[in-house]
């Protein structure tokens, strides 16, 4: 057996020895730094929202109402209609495939549910958590309408939001996450 081959065998052997311990719920050895965090998922004010809609709360809104929320709470940092401002533009100036790609929420993000999740947990930046679920649905609808993804009277809720197909939905290479059926 040549040298490289015996090295592979040694690595494989180590893996076989380590796996049963982990599978049996054994503790994986770490550097022993810090402390183990409790499982706080259930206690979080905003549990994660998944692309298939899991985690979305009750409530709804459309772009017409969302525009009012946006103009009052978001324009200062994201500019009028999602363009400009110190917080960065949310709406791009053209498709990703254009000569000067301009990635933004509308043409880059693969899932509309992320827009709800991010806005609810982090925006407006100076007062996150102050918007009601209806306001978050509405402002999400407004940004999706500016993107041309939905109409201005389309009702956005836990049922309809996950069904929206973002323009760049197929522009990602799925490496370690199973592809969602949508
Ligand atoms: C005080 C300034 C401020 C206000 C007001 C504000 N934002 Fe933001 N927003 C930011 C900044 C700064 C970032 C970039 C944060 C980061 O990258 O972590 C951001 C990022 C975002 C993003 C992610 C953009 C991306 O490309 O990653 C979204 C979506 C967003 N804001 C939506 C909103 C909405 C909707 C409102 C109104 C309800 C709002 N923001 C109000 C400052 C603000």
Boltz pocket constraint, residues with backbone or C-beta under 6 A from the ligand:
constraints:
  - pocket:
      binder: B
      contacts: [[A, 69], [A, 70], [A, 73], [A, 74], [A, 75], [A, 76], [A, 77], [A, 78], [A, 86], [A, 87], [A, 88], [A, 89], [A, 90], [A, 104], [A, 105], [A, 115], [A, 118], [A, 119], [A, 122], [A, 123], [A, 124], [A, 125], [A, 126], [A, 139]]
      max_distance: 6.0
